[in-house]
Each structure stands twice: as C-alpha cells, then as structure tokens.
Amino acid sequence: MHRIRRREHLICRWSPGGLEVGIPGRRQWARLSADLTALVEKAGDGIGTDDLAVAFGAEHEPEVRKAVQALLALGVLVPVGDGGRPPLWERWGDVAQRFHVETRDAEYLVDSPERAGTVEEIVAGGGAPGAFKEYPDHPVVPLPRRPLPLNASVEDVFAARRTHRRFTGDPVTLDQFGTLLFHSFAPHRFVHSGPFGVLQCRVSASAGARHEVEAYAVVHNVTGVEPGLYHYSAARHALELLDDDVPRERVAELTHHQEPSYEGAFTLFTTAVANRLAWKYRHPRAYRLWMYDAGHYGQTFALTATALGLGPFQTVAFVDSRVEELLGVDPDEEFAVYLLAAGVPDGSDPLLPSDFAFPPPARPV
C-alpha cells in the first residue's frame, strides 16, 4: 500500500466556478470541487492509498481511486517522501516556480493582425502614465548641462570595470556627478513612435522605451551639492531635494551595513514606476521587464562611472519596504529595484588587478 500526501504548497485562486489550483510546473489551473477538496484534505500529511480509497465509503471507492490517480498526475497529491518538485524549486519555493511558469510562452502580437486592434484599444482607453516624474515644489539643484568628455576607450573601460568596495573619502566633482546621472538616466534624444507618441532614447535599453526606472540620490560628498536625499529629474537634468537629513548611518541601516553602499560619495536607489510598463504590456511576463531594465541601467552606470575614473558598486541587498519608506513612494505603484553607489576608488582595493591604474578624472573642455 503506497502512502501519499497532499502537496505541501499549492498556489490557489477563486474563480466564478469555485476554487482553482495552479498545476505545478504547468501554465494551467485545475478546479477542485468540494468533494475533491475534501479528498485532498483527508490525505493530509500522509495516508495509505487503500485507506484513502475507502475513507468516503465503499460505494465511492472506484471514484475515489480514479480521483487519487488524477490528483497524483497533476501533482496536487504526491507520494510521501517526494516533494514533487525539481531540486531548483525546492530551493526557491512554489511561489517562485508559479511566477516562472506564468511568465513563460507569452503571446506576443508581432506581425499579427490583432496587433493594431490591441494598440488602438490600449491608446483609446487613456490613462497613459507620465514619462517623467518630478517634484516641482521642491528645492532644485541644477546640474551642469555639458557632460564631461568620456575619452577612455571602450576596451579600457571594459577591462577596468570592477565592483568597488573601498573608497578614498575624496569628493566627487559636480561635473562627474552630473555626467554620470545624464548618461545613466537621462534621455539623449526623442523619437515619434506613432500611436504611443514620443518616446525617449536613453543609453540603456528599455522594454518599449517605457523607461520605468527612476533614480534617487543620497548625496554624501559631492562638490557643490549639500548632503541629503534628492530625486533626479531626468526631464530637467536636476536634483530635487526630498530630505536634507539622510546621514550615512541611515543608509547603512537599510542595506545590512554593507560598507560600500554608503561609504562612497553618493548612493543611488533606483525604483520601477511599474505602471509605465503595465499600461502597455498587460500580461504576467511583463513583470520580468523591470528586472531586465534595472540591469541595463546598472551596467550603464558602472561603465560610465569607470570611464569617469570613479569606482562603482551595486547590490540588491536592502530592505525594500524601508527604502520605499525613505523615498516616500507608494510601494503598490513604485518599488525599490537596485542600489548603485560610487566614489573615488581606493587603489588598494584587493579586487583590482595589480597592474591596473585608474584613469585621471575627466575635466571640462
């Protein structure tokens, strides 16, 4: 007699027809009637298949055995001792597996007759989110309009790019800071895309040119900028002051005291304004997009910082909810994504190759 049990975790939802469970490993859902739900509950943490078959009365035994086999095939019931999951999902869990499954094989309307109608429906529905976020009533620090020249070769920048964990404590210049923010987060030009209007062209790739990533800077030691928390206005190429009292210690508390996250000249918290994506891309796969885009922005930041003679650092090890509280954003609409930081690099950093020499800081021409 084999012993079986209900699966330890199942993703469930209510539909008009009743309770549905996500079939593990498949992008499908199965509706459980009250009788099937009772059967799964009866299986509990372990029961013999024969005992389960007769538990609802001898007259129902054939139907129960058939249902047990079906539920085993679906993974709703599993043999005792078998979690029913590949090793990867034992480590990451059922919620992560369900997310992965639901975002696979999305139906893209590329070169499809339905595309024009879908675009028309989205645009006609209105509610398009703004392309830029601004704090118009806050004090503003304008940034230099002319970026510093990036004269280092691509080959040299690629070879020099490292994640830095030690900084000298020297200030970063306003020109360096402005240049880094401009290339990392600001539009370089604009194009007209037809139904979706004017779109931004930034250095970093972004799904549908939605550019949902926003940057908030905690300035520690930048020449010409008072310490504090600022929002970077990509439209104005300026800093908008949100809080003039955010010491390094406060950033440390949010980042599990990772020294390079707050010991450089500044810390950037990036967020995703999710509706910029969700307004256009209305399927679960689109939830992945801000993750990709955050990576694009992070790499642009790191390469630009390196070209400017700065040492970049990046991490996702922070307390999301407390970062969002610091920034004053609604976590249902805008959520913390990535931490980027930089400073003047300490040449004794053990992560650097022994023959590496930092390029001198770029100067205006």
FITOR-49059 format. One record per residue (C-alpha): y negated, z negated, x negated. Coordinates in steps of 0.05 Angstrom, whole numbers, plus 5000, padded with zeros to 4 digits. Last residue first. Example, Ala and Ser with C-alpha at 12.3 -4.5 7.8 and 13.67 -1.06 7.14 Angstrom:
2
502148574727 509048444754 
***
This chain:
365
357754444260 360053784287 364853394241 372353364242 375552734216 378952854149 386053104154 391152544144 395452604082 403052604087 407252574024 410851924041 412652154111 409451724164 413551244207 412450684157 405050654176 401450514111 396351064124 393350664181 391251144235 384251144265 385751014337 389651274396 392551084463 396351424520 399651054577 403351464629 404251514704 400750994746 400351164819 395551484867 396551544942 401150974962 399050594900 391750574925 387550544862 383349974835 384750134762 386849414746 391049384810 394450044791 396049754722 398749124756 403249534802 405949964746 407649414696 407849804630 413050134586 411450864598 409050964527 404551394483 401151314415 396551794379 393651724309 387052064298 385152604248 382153064300 388153544298 392652944309 388752724370 389253434397 396753454387 397852774419 393352914479 396553594491 403353264488 401452734538 398453234586 404753654587 408953024596 404752794654 405753484684 413253434681 413152754714 408052984766 412853544784 419053134799 416752934868 416253674883 423753694889 423153294954 419953884992 412853995014 409354314954 402154484974 399453835003 404653434964 401853644897 394553454906 397352904950 400252534890 393952354853 398052204791 395451694742 393851654668 392051004633 388351144569 387550604515 381950604464 380350474390 387450254373 390349554381 391749624456 398050044466 399649994392 401149244399 406349284454 404848634489 409148784550 404149314570 400248984626 399048334589 396848714527 391749094568 388648434588 388648184517 384948804494 379048604535 377248904603 370348654621 365449224636 369349474697 369050144732 364250544688 364351294698 365451684634 363052404631 365553114627 362353234696 368353554730 373553194688 370452524705 374052034660 374451364695 372050784653 374450084636 370249694586 367549674516 360549994508 360750714486 356450964428 361750914374 368550794406 372050124394 375549824454 374750324510 379650264568 379950974592 382351214660 385251914664 387352304726 393352764732 394053174796 392553834762 394354274822 394854894778 401055084818 405054604776 400854404716 400854674645 396254324597 390354674564 386754694631 385555284677 382955034744 384055374810 379055684859 381855834928 388855694953 388856324996 386956784938 387856484868 380856504841 380556304768 376955744732 375555574658 376555034606 378354504656 378153784629 383953314614 386753364544 381853864513 375753504540 378352794531 379852924457 373253264445 369452694478 373052164436 372152544371 364752664385 363751934406 366651714340 372951294335 371650604306 375350314247 380849804263 385550124213 391050294262 398550184263 403650424315 402951174311 407351674347 407452254299 404452954296 403353174224 408153764221 405854044288 398553954267 399754304201 403354894233 397954964286 392755004231 387354474226 380454724244 379554394311 372054464319 368653874352 367153964426 360154144448 358253794513 357853104482 359852574534 355352304588 356251554601 355551424676 354150794716 357850804783 355351094849 358551784840 365651534825 369152204820 375952504832 376653254824 380753794860 379553484928 385453444974 386654015023 386753735093 387054395128 392854615170 390755345164 391955315089 399055045096 400755525153 397956125116 401955955054 408355885096 407056555130 405756905064 412156615033 416856785090 417757505067 420557225002 418357434933 418856704911 419956264971 423255694933 429055354967 430454724927 437054714890 436653984867 431553474890 436053114940 441553034889 437252724835 433952244884 440752054910 443251924839 437151484824 438351084887 445751024871 444850704803 442550884733 448350614692 453950724742 450451384755 451951624685 459051374687 460951834746 461151454812 466651234859 466350514837 473850514829 477049834823 478949824897 479550534921 473250814953 470450865023 463951235036 466151724982 466452315030 473852425016 475151675026 471451705092 475752285115 482151935094 480051305130 478251695193 485252005195 488451335186 484051045241 485751605289 493151515278 492750755285 488750745350 494550535396 496950035344 490449635349 483949635310 486649275249 492849715247 490050235199 486149725159 492449335144 496049975124 490350175079 490249505045 483649145045 477949044995 470648844993 469449005066 474349495097 472349195164 465149405154 467250125141 471550115204 465849815245 461150365221 466450885240 466850595310 459250565318 458851295298 457151465226 453152105216 454352445149 448752695104 448953255053 445853414985 452253194952 453952694897 454852114945 454552335018 448052045044 449351605103 447051725175 446051215231 444651485300 443552155335 435952105333 436551975258 436751315221 437651325146 442651075095 443551095020 450150755004 451750214953 458149824942 462650344973 467050035026 473749805000 480750074990 487449774972 493450234969 500050005000 
***
